[in-house]
Amino acid sequence: MLDPSQVEHVFALDGVPARPVFSFAVGLANVGLEPTTVTVRFEAILERPSGESTTLYQEDRSQPGWVEERIDLAPFNLDGARLVLRKTLIEGSEYRFRYSGWGDPVFVPSEPPRRPSVILISIDTLRADRVGLYGYAPARTPVLDAFGRSGVWYEQVYSPSTWTVPSHASLLFGRHLAGMPVLPTPQAGSTPVAPDGSLRPLSEIFRAAGYLTAGFTGGGFLSNAYGFPRGFDTYFEFSAAPYPEHECPPERFDGPEVFQRATEWLRDRGRAPFFLFLHTYDVHDRCPFRKGTKGFGPWPALTPEENERLLGFYDDLIAGVDARIGNFLRQLDKLGLTDNTLVVITSDHGEFFQEHGLRGHGAAKPYEELVKVPLLIRYPGVLRKPARVTPAVSLVDVAPSILALVGLASDPGTQGRVLPGLNRAPARASSPIYVVWDHLLAVRQGTLKLIASRTGKFPDEVYDVENDRQEQHNLVSKPGPVAATLRQLADAFWKNQAPGQERTPQPEVDPQTRERLRALGYEQ
């Protein structure tokens, strides 16, 4: 939002796209006062060097809320011209007038972009082994299955962590992070994660390269309190009205609004090169099975039959998101953006459903059910041959891979490498894959995986995850150098972590975010 204390904003039109469309919003905030009549006039005026001016837009607004508008500037000579955005109080309170303004102003080209665009979709809490493409026969995921088979899909993909904040931070930054890096400020004396201060999320890298950037999320742990809007021109956080703990209203799902808003944004802004991030918690929901419980309180006891119903509910949620992604991709087709858009679909972590005697996610041992996620990439104009990649990879590789595919450089602080199967790097030897939460760490190299505790709270566990996918046979006491080699890798990883970096500090959250987290099953 442009500074509402100013009644006029002036934009020089040098350097705007050829034949541009000016997209913007005007709005009045509901500031919680008693109903008071107020009318604000919004005007957009084109001023030429000769002094001549043309009013391109004029609208009087009295009702709270935002209205999105567009002005086609293609018919006008913009050489040396300025665009003036002006608001005028026509009637009512000066106080309420100060809470009116212009939002999200962007110049976009009227012609389709020549540079590629990028869409990154994160389906929160989606286990890979509940998707048809990954071998689950009862799955109802025709969209994800067809999407993966038409592009490049990765058979063994590890999330960098076991819960939402660090996993998404690593996805967007391309390195292992406990959370979003702190920006250096002299007042706080804080330091960035990267020693040279160069580490940026994908959104900042794309924006610096001239892309429009937008995020549409389920909020909660991806809210402003956790730093995720950083680098985005537009950022939406879903919030639902509070509801009693014994109810599960359909309005608790963010997917309908997240994908609808993203689609509308594409219709308005898709002619410019863009980086679009979508995130939904719809698969995360467990409300019917946890009614009456608070936050991380104990799950109610479930019989085997009830657990099967819970798994069926989980499959239903996955099927619903699959259909929603299908509708979104069809809109991308209708807008003519498919061929020139790189689309990546993944998840941040999985979920336990009584495997290893565990349920849920987060502060739990990083067994396969919790840390294996899908990863599907489609880029029709470049990746013309479908491919299935079998070597194990990590989500820290996604950010550098996206940048390599569109011709942008990664920052020096990136730990990830370009994924195999994208024709962007020579074949690489397998490297260790790490999954970290607090004192717990998983290290996979080759077919073997170590689960270790930095504090020694739990004894080490070693599994051959190729031949023992349920991780039932601990090989830690088997003679040979296997466990020692993996433990050396774990010790080296912890040594390279900044002090305290393995755990996300809990920020202060606003009441709206706290209520959203409560609805998702977290106690705040």
C-alpha positions in Angstrom: 0.0 0.0 0.0 1.3 3.4 -0.9 1.7 5.8 2.1 -1.9 6.8 3.0 -0.7 10.0 4.7 0.1 11.4 1.2 -2.7 12.8 -0.9 -0.6 12.6 -4.1 1.9 10.1 -5.6 3.9 10.8 -8.8 5.4 8.1 -11.0 7.8 9.0 -13.9 7.0 6.7 -16.8 10.5 6.3 -18.1 11.4 2.6 -18.2 7.9 1.2 -18.0 7.1 -1.8 -20.3 6.1 -1.0 -23.9 2.4 -0.5 -24.3 1.8 -0.9 -20.6 -1.3 -1.6 -18.5 -1.4 0.1 -15.1 -2.9 -2.2 -12.5 -3.8 -1.0 -9.0 -6.3 -1.0 -6.2 -8.1 1.7 -4.3 -9.6 1.2 -0.9 -11.0 2.5 2.4 -10.0 0.8 5.6 -12.7 -0.2 8.2 -11.0 1.3 11.3 -13.5 0.1 13.8 -15.2 3.4 14.5 -19.0 4.0 14.6 -20.5 4.3 11.1 -19.5 7.7 9.7 -20.1 8.9 6.1 -17.0 9.4 4.2 -16.4 9.8 0.4 -13.0 9.8 -1.1 -12.3 10.6 -4.8 -9.4 8.7 -6.4 -8.0 10.1 -9.6 -5.2 8.9 -11.9 -3.9 11.8 -14.2 -1.4 11.6 -17.0 0.7 14.8 -17.1 2.8 15.5 -20.2 5.9 17.7 -20.5 3.9 20.4 -22.3 1.7 20.8 -19.2 -1.3 19.2 -20.8 -3.0 16.6 -18.6 -5.6 13.8 -19.1 -7.7 12.2 -16.4 -7.5 8.5 -16.9 -9.4 7.4 -13.9 -11.8 8.9 -11.4 -13.9 7.1 -8.8 -15.6 8.2 -5.6 -15.5 5.6 -2.9 -17.6 5.4 0.3 -17.6 1.7 1.3 -14.8 0.0 3.1 -12.7 -2.5 1.2 -10.5 -2.7 -1.8 -11.4 -2.5 -5.5 -8.9 -3.6 -8.2 -8.7 -1.5 -11.3 -6.7 -1.3 -14.6 -5.9 1.4 -17.0 -4.6 0.6 -20.5 -1.8 3.1 -21.3 -1.0 1.7 -24.7 -2.9 4.4 -26.7 -1.0 7.3 -25.0 2.4 8.8 -25.8 4.3 8.3 -22.5 7.6 10.0 -23.5 8.6 12.3 -20.6 5.1 11.9 -19.0 4.2 11.4 -15.4 1.4 9.5 -13.8 -0.2 11.3 -10.8 -2.3 9.4 -8.3 -4.4 11.7 -6.2 -7.0 11.3 -3.5 -9.4 14.0 -2.3 -11.8 14.1 0.7 -15.2 14.9 -0.7 -17.2 14.4 2.4 -16.8 13.1 6.0 -14.1 12.6 8.6 -10.5 13.7 8.0 -9.5 10.8 10.3 -11.1 8.2 8.1 -9.7 9.9 5.0 -6.2 9.1 6.3 -7.2 5.4 6.2 -7.8 5.5 2.5 -5.3 4.9 -0.2 -3.8 3.3 -3.3 -2.5 -0.3 -3.2 -0.4 -2.7 -5.3 0.5 -0.3 -8.2 2.2 -2.2 -11.0 2.9 -1.5 -14.7 2.6 -4.6 -16.8 3.1 -5.1 -20.5 0.1 -5.7 -22.7 2.0 -8.3 -24.7 2.9 -11.8 -23.3 6.3 -11.9 -21.6 9.4 -13.0 -23.4 11.2 -14.0 -20.3 10.0 -17.2 -18.5 7.8 -17.0 -15.4 7.8 -19.3 -12.4 5.1 -20.8 -10.2 6.1 -22.7 -7.0 3.3 -24.6 -5.3 3.7 -26.0 -1.8 1.0 -28.5 -0.5 1.6 -28.4 3.3 1.8 -31.8 5.0 1.6 -34.0 1.8 3.4 -37.4 2.1 4.9 -38.6 -1.1 3.6 -42.2 -0.6 -0.1 -41.0 -0.7 0.2 -39.8 -4.3 -0.6 -42.2 -7.1 2.6 -41.4 -9.0 4.6 -42.6 -6.0 3.0 -46.0 -5.9 -0.2 -45.5 -3.9 -2.8 -47.3 -6.0 -6.0 -46.0 -4.1 -4.8 -42.4 -4.6 -7.2 -39.9 -6.3 -4.5 -37.6 -7.6 -5.0 -37.6 -11.4 -3.7 -34.1 -11.8 -0.5 -34.6 -9.9 0.1 -37.9 -11.6 -0.4 -36.5 -15.1 1.6 -33.4 -14.2 4.6 -35.4 -13.0 4.5 -37.8 -16.0 4.5 -34.9 -18.4 7.6 -33.3 -16.8 10.3 -34.3 -14.5 9.4 -36.1 -11.3 11.7 -37.1 -8.4 11.2 -40.4 -6.8 13.1 -39.8 -3.5 12.9 -36.3 -2.2 13.7 -35.2 1.4 12.4 -32.1 3.2 15.1 -30.2 5.0 13.1 -30.3 8.2 10.1 -31.9 9.9 7.8 -28.8 10.1 6.6 -25.8 8.2 8.9 -22.8 9.0 12.4 -24.3 8.5 11.2 -26.4 5.6 9.8 -23.4 3.7 12.7 -21.2 4.6 15.1 -23.8 3.1 12.9 -24.2 0.1 13.0 -20.5 -0.7 16.6 -19.8 0.3 18.3 -23.0 -1.0 20.1 -23.8 2.3 19.4 -25.4 5.7 17.8 -22.8 7.9 16.0 -22.9 11.2 13.8 -20.0 10.0 13.9 -16.9 7.9 17.3 -15.2 8.2 17.4 -12.0 10.3 18.1 -8.9 8.3 21.1 -7.0 9.6 20.1 -3.8 11.5 22.5 -1.6 13.4 19.9 -1.1 16.1 19.5 -4.7 16.9 23.1 -5.6 16.1 21.9 -8.7 14.3 23.7 -10.6 11.7 22.5 -12.4 8.6 22.9 -16.1 8.2 25.2 -15.8 5.2 28.6 -14.3 6.4 28.7 -11.9 3.5 25.1 -10.8 3.9 24.3 -11.9 0.4 21.7 -14.7 1.1 18.3 -13.8 -0.4 15.1 -15.8 -0.9 13.8 -16.5 -4.4 11.4 -13.6 -4.2 14.1 -11.0 -3.7 16.3 -12.5 -6.4 13.4 -12.4 -8.9 12.3 -9.0 -7.9 15.9 -7.6 -8.3 15.8 -9.2 -11.8 12.7 -7.2 -12.8 10.1 -9.8 -12.1 6.7 -9.2 -10.4 6.6 -11.3 -7.2 3.5 -12.5 -5.4 2.7 -15.0 -2.7 -0.8 -16.5 -1.7 -0.6 -18.6 1.4 -2.6 -20.2 4.1 -1.0 -17.8 6.6 -0.2 -19.2 10.0 3.5 -20.1 10.1 3.9 -18.4 6.7 2.6 -15.1 8.0 4.4 -11.8 8.3 5.5 -12.6 11.9 7.8 -15.3 10.5 9.2 -13.1 7.8 7.8 -14.9 4.7 6.4 -11.8 2.9 10.0 -10.7 2.4 10.7 -9.9 -1.3 7.1 -10.2 -2.5 5.3 -7.2 -4.1 2.0 -8.8 -3.2 1.5 -11.2 -0.3 -1.8 -12.7 0.9 -2.2 -14.5 4.2 -5.5 -16.4 4.7 -7.4 -15.9 7.9 -10.7 -17.3 8.9 -13.2 -16.1 11.5 -12.7 -17.8 14.9 -14.8 -20.8 15.5 -15.5 -23.0 18.6 -13.2 -25.9 19.1 -16.1 -28.4 18.9 -17.0 -27.3 15.3 -15.3 -27.8 12.0 -16.8 -25.3 9.5 -15.9 -25.6 5.9 -14.7 -22.0 5.9 -11.6 -23.1 7.8 -10.0 -24.3 4.5 -7.8 -21.7 2.8 -7.5 -23.4 -0.6 -10.6 -21.9 -2.3 -9.5 -18.3 -1.5 -5.8 -18.9 -2.0 -6.1 -20.3 -5.5 -8.9 -17.9 -6.5 -6.8 -14.9 -5.5 -3.8 -16.3 -7.3 -5.8 -16.9 -10.5 -7.2 -13.3 -10.4 -3.7 -12.0 -9.9 -2.5 -13.9 -13.0 -5.3 -12.5 -15.0 -4.2 -9.0 -14.1 -0.4 -9.4 -13.9 0.4 -12.5 -16.0 1.6 -10.5 -19.0 4.8 -9.5 -17.1 7.4 -12.0 -16.1 6.5 -13.2 -12.6 7.5 -15.4 -9.6 4.3 -16.7 -8.0 4.3 -18.7 -4.8 1.2 -20.7 -3.7 0.8 -22.5 -0.4 -2.2 -24.3 1.1 -2.8 -26.0 4.4 -5.9 -27.9 3.2 -4.2 -31.3 3.5 -3.0 -30.3 7.0 -6.5 -30.3 8.5 -7.4 -32.9 11.2 -10.3 -31.0 12.8 -12.9 -33.8 12.9 -10.5 -36.0 14.7 -9.1 -33.5 17.2 -12.2 -31.5 18.2 -11.9 -30.5 21.8 -8.1 -30.7 21.9 -5.9 -27.7 22.1 -2.7 -27.0 20.3 -0.1 -29.7 20.7 -2.2 -31.4 23.4 -2.4 -35.2 23.2 -4.3 -36.7 20.3 -7.4 -38.6 21.4 -7.0 -42.3 21.5 -7.9 -43.8 18.1 -8.8 -47.4 17.4 -7.3 -49.1 14.3 -10.7 -48.5 12.6 -10.7 -44.8 13.6 -7.1 -44.5 12.3 -8.2 -45.9 9.0 -11.0 -43.4 8.8 -8.4 -40.7 9.5 -6.2 -41.9 6.7 -9.3 -41.9 4.4 -10.0 -38.3 5.5 -6.4 -37.5 4.6 -6.8 -39.0 1.2 -10.0 -37.0 0.7 -8.1 -33.8 1.4 -5.4 -34.7 -1.0 -7.9 -35.4 -3.7 -9.5 -32.0 -3.1 -6.2 -30.1 -3.5 -5.4 -32.2 -6.5 -8.6 -31.0 -8.2 -8.0 -27.4 -7.1 -4.5 -27.5 -8.7 -6.1 -28.9 -11.9 -8.5 -26.0 -12.1 -5.6 -23.6 -11.6 -3.5 -25.2 -14.3 -6.4 -25.0 -16.7 -6.6 -21.3 -16.0 -2.9 -21.0 -16.8 -3.7 -22.7 -20.2 -6.6 -20.3 -20.9 -4.3 -17.3 -20.2 -1.7 -18.7 -22.7 1.0 -18.9 -20.1 1.7 -22.6 -19.9 4.5 -23.0 -22.4 6.6 -20.1 -21.0 6.0 -20.9 -17.3 8.1 -23.2 -15.1 5.8 -24.8 -12.5 7.2 -26.7 -9.5 4.9 -28.6 -7.1 6.2 -30.0 -3.8 5.4 -30.2 0.0 7.2 -29.1 3.2 6.9 -32.4 5.2 4.8 -35.5 5.6 2.8 -36.9 8.5 2.7 -39.9 10.9 -0.4 -42.0 11.1 0.7 -44.4 13.9 3.8 -45.5 12.0 6.6 -46.1 14.6 3.8 -45.4 17.2 3.8 -41.7 16.2 1.1 -39.2 14.9 1.3 -35.8 13.5 4.6 -34.0 12.6 7.1 -31.5 13.9 9.1 -32.5 17.0 9.5 -36.1 16.0 12.1 -38.4 14.7 12.7 -37.9 10.9 11.5 -41.3 9.7 10.6 -41.6 6.0 6.9 -41.0 6.4 7.6 -37.6 7.9 10.4 -36.4 5.6 9.7 -37.9 2.1 7.7 -35.5 -0.1 6.8 -35.2 -3.8 8.7 -33.0 -6.2 7.3 -32.4 -9.7 8.7 -30.0 -12.3 7.1 -29.0 -15.6 8.5 -26.5 -18.1 7.1 -27.3 -21.5 9.2 -24.8 -23.5 12.5 -26.2 -22.2 12.1 -29.6 -20.5 10.5 -31.3 -23.5 11.2 -34.9 -22.6 9.5 -36.4 -19.5 11.9 -37.9 -17.0 11.8 -39.9 -13.8 14.8 -39.2 -11.5 15.6 -42.0 -9.0 18.6 -40.7 -6.9 17.7 -39.1 -3.6 17.6 -35.3 -3.6 16.7 -32.5 -1.1 14.4 -29.5 -1.3 17.4 -27.3 -0.7 18.2 -28.0 -4.3 14.9 -26.5 -5.6 15.9 -22.8 -5.4 19.2 -23.0 -7.3 17.5 -25.3 -9.8 14.7 -22.8 -10.5 17.2 -20.0 -11.0 19.4 -22.1 -13.3 16.4 -23.0 -15.5 15.4 -19.3 -16.0 19.0 -18.1 -16.4 19.6 -16.4 -13.1 22.5 -16.9 -10.7 22.2 -18.2 -7.2 23.6 -16.2 -4.2 26.9 -17.3 -2.7 25.3 -18.5 0.5 23.3 -21.2 -1.3 24.0 -24.8 -0.2 21.8 -26.6 -2.7 22.9 -27.7 -6.1 21.1 -28.0 -9.4 18.9 -31.0 -9.5 19.7 -33.9 -11.8 17.4 -34.4 -14.8 17.2 -30.7 -15.8 20.0 -30.6 -18.4 21.6 -27.7 -16.5 24.6 -29.4 -14.9 26.9 -32.3 -15.4 26.2 -35.5 -13.7 27.1 -35.3 -10.1 28.2 -37.8 -7.5 25.6 -38.4 -4.7 26.1 -36.2 -1.7 24.8 -36.5 1.8 21.2 -35.3 2.4 20.3 -33.8 5.8 17.1 -33.3 7.7 17.3 -31.3 10.9 15.0 -30.3 13.7 16.5 -29.0 17.0 18.8 -31.8 18.3 17.6 -34.4 15.9 19.3 -35.0 12.5 18.9 -37.5 9.7 21.8 -38.1 7.3 21.3 -40.1 4.2 24.2 -41.2 2.0 23.7 -43.9 -0.7 21.1 -46.3 0.6 21.8 -45.7 4.3 20.3 -43.3 6.7 21.4 -42.2 10.2 19.1 -40.7 12.8 21.1 -39.1 15.5 20.6 -36.8 18.5 23.1 -34.0 19.1 22.4 -34.1 22.8 22.5 -37.9 23.0 18.9 -38.0 24.1 18.3 -40.9 21.8 20.7 -43.6 20.7 21.8 -43.6 17.0 19.7 -45.5 14.5 20.9 -46.6 11.0 18.6 -48.0 8.3 19.0 -49.3 4.8 16.1 -47.3 3.4 16.2 -48.9 0.0 15.6 -52.4 1.4 14.0 -51.5 4.7 11.6 -48.7 3.8 9.6 -49.0 7.0 12.9 -48.6 9.0 12.3 -51.6 11.2 15.9 -53.1 11.3 18.4 -50.9 13.1 21.9 -51.5 11.7 23.8 -49.3 14.1 25.4 -52.3 15.9 26.3 -54.0 12.6 30.1 -54.4 12.3 31.8 -52.1 9.9 32.5 -48.4 9.3 29.0 -47.5 8.2 27.6 -45.9 11.4 30.9 -44.2 12.1 31.0 -42.6 8.7 27.5 -41.3 8.9 28.1 -40.0 12.4 31.1 -38.1 11.2 28.9 -36.4 8.6 26.4 -35.6 11.3 29.1 -34.0 13.5 30.4 -32.0 10.6 26.9 -30.7 9.8 26.3 -29.6 13.4 29.7 -28.0 13.6 28.9 -25.8 10.5 25.5 -24.7 11.9 25.5 -21.2 13.5 24.9 -21.3 17.3 21.2 -21.6 17.9 20.5 -21.9 14.2 19.0 -25.4 14.4 15.9 -24.1 16.2 13.5 -21.4 15.1 13.0 -18.5 17.6 9.4 -17.9 18.3 8.4 -14.4 17.3 5.5 -12.3 18.7 2.4 -13.0 16.6 -0.7 -10.9 16.2 -4.1 -12.2 17.4 -5.2 -13.0 13.9 -2.1 -15.2 13.2 -2.5 -16.8 16.7 -6.1 -17.7 15.9 -5.1 -19.2 12.5 -2.4 -21.4 14.2 -4.9 -22.5 16.8 -7.3 -23.6 14.0 -4.4 -25.6 12.5 -3.9 -27.4 15.7 -1.1 -25.4 17.3 -1.2 -23.8 20.7 0.0 -20.2 20.6 
